[in-house]
Amino acid sequence: MRNQIGPSNFEKRYESFRDEDGEWSFEIQEYQADLNLITPSDVPATLTPKEAYRAAVFLEGFIQEKKSTEEWSGSALDKFSKFESTMEVEAVAKALRELSNQNEHS
């Protein structure tokens, strides 16, 4: 049960990346090549919760590293083909984290 009315600020932040049902409006597979630039071994097209966790950790690490050096802007994404904004990278990291957490509930 939620005490607040409506979505939280965090949920609103990623609203543009979700459909009417609140599901992510993108497929993680779309970002496979970009994720492979960050992770030491290739990310499979279909991720298990464990693989999603691993990808999330590396992507979150990339985000934190860029934020700590004040390079968290569009230029930090120049080497990627699919990521178009820092917000999009953060949304993919959040989606990966959600996918990895499904393992705990099954």
C-alpha positions as CSV (number, residue, x, y, z in Angstrom):
1,M,0.0,0.0,0.0
2,R,1.4,3.4,-1.0
3,N,1.0,6.5,1.1
4,Q,1.4,8.9,-1.7
5,I,-1.0,9.8,-4.5
6,G,0.3,9.4,-8.0
7,P,3.8,8.4,-9.2
8,S,6.9,9.4,-7.2
9,N,9.4,11.8,-8.7
10,F,11.6,8.9,-9.4
11,E,8.9,7.2,-11.4
12,K,8.1,10.5,-13.2
13,R,11.7,10.8,-14.2
14,Y,11.5,7.7,-16.4
15,E,7.9,8.1,-17.4
16,S,8.8,8.7,-21.1
17,F,10.4,5.2,-21.2
18,R,7.3,3.4,-20.0
19,D,4.1,2.5,-21.7
20,E,0.5,3.1,-20.4
21,D,0.7,-0.1,-18.3
22,G,3.9,1.0,-16.6
23,E,6.1,-1.5,-18.5
24,W,9.4,-0.4,-20.1
25,S,8.7,0.7,-23.6
26,F,12.0,-0.7,-24.9
27,E,13.7,-4.1,-25.2
28,I,17.0,-4.6,-23.4
29,Q,18.2,-6.4,-26.5
30,E,18.2,-3.1,-28.4
31,Y,21.1,-2.0,-26.2
32,Q,23.1,-5.2,-26.4
33,A,26.0,-3.7,-28.5
34,D,26.2,-0.7,-26.2
35,L,26.2,-2.8,-23.1
36,N,29.0,-5.0,-24.6
37,L,31.2,-1.9,-24.7
38,I,30.9,-1.6,-20.9
39,T,30.9,-5.2,-19.7
40,P,34.1,-7.4,-19.9
41,S,32.2,-10.3,-21.6
42,D,29.4,-10.1,-24.1
43,V,25.8,-9.6,-22.8
44,P,23.5,-12.2,-24.2
45,A,20.4,-11.2,-26.2
46,T,18.1,-12.9,-23.7
47,L,19.2,-12.1,-20.2
48,T,18.6,-14.3,-17.1
49,P,18.2,-12.3,-13.8
50,K,21.8,-13.1,-13.0
51,E,23.1,-11.8,-16.3
52,A,20.8,-8.7,-15.9
53,Y,22.3,-8.1,-12.5
54,R,25.9,-8.3,-13.9
55,A,25.0,-5.9,-16.8
56,A,23.3,-3.5,-14.3
57,V,26.3,-3.4,-12.1
58,F,28.7,-2.5,-15.0
59,L,26.2,0.1,-16.4
60,E,25.6,1.6,-13.0
61,G,29.4,1.7,-12.5
62,F,29.8,3.5,-15.8
63,I,27.2,6.1,-14.8
64,Q,28.7,6.6,-11.3
65,E,32.2,7.0,-12.8
66,K,31.0,9.6,-15.3
67,K,29.0,11.5,-12.7
68,S,32.0,11.6,-10.3
69,T,34.2,13.2,-13.0
70,E,31.4,15.6,-14.0
71,E,31.3,14.1,-17.5
72,W,27.7,12.9,-17.3
73,S,26.4,14.5,-20.4
74,G,25.7,13.6,-24.0
75,S,29.4,13.6,-24.8
76,A,29.9,10.7,-22.4
77,L,27.8,8.6,-24.8
78,D,29.7,9.3,-28.0
79,K,31.1,5.8,-28.3
80,F,27.6,4.2,-28.1
81,S,25.3,3.6,-31.1
82,K,21.9,3.3,-29.3
83,F,22.1,5.4,-26.1
84,E,20.9,8.8,-27.1
85,S,20.7,10.5,-23.6
86,T,21.9,10.1,-20.1
87,M,18.3,9.6,-19.0
88,E,18.0,6.7,-21.4
89,V,21.1,5.1,-20.0
90,E,19.7,5.5,-16.5
91,A,16.4,4.0,-17.6
92,V,18.2,0.9,-19.1
93,A,20.1,0.5,-15.8
94,K,16.9,0.7,-13.9
95,A,15.2,-1.9,-16.2
96,L,18.2,-4.2,-15.8
97,R,18.1,-3.9,-12.0
98,E,14.3,-4.7,-12.1
99,L,15.0,-7.7,-14.3
100,S,17.8,-8.9,-11.9
101,N,15.4,-8.6,-8.9
102,Q,12.9,-11.0,-10.5
103,N,15.2,-13.8,-9.5
104,E,14.6,-13.0,-5.8
105,H,10.8,-13.2,-6.1
106,S,10.5,-16.5,-8.1
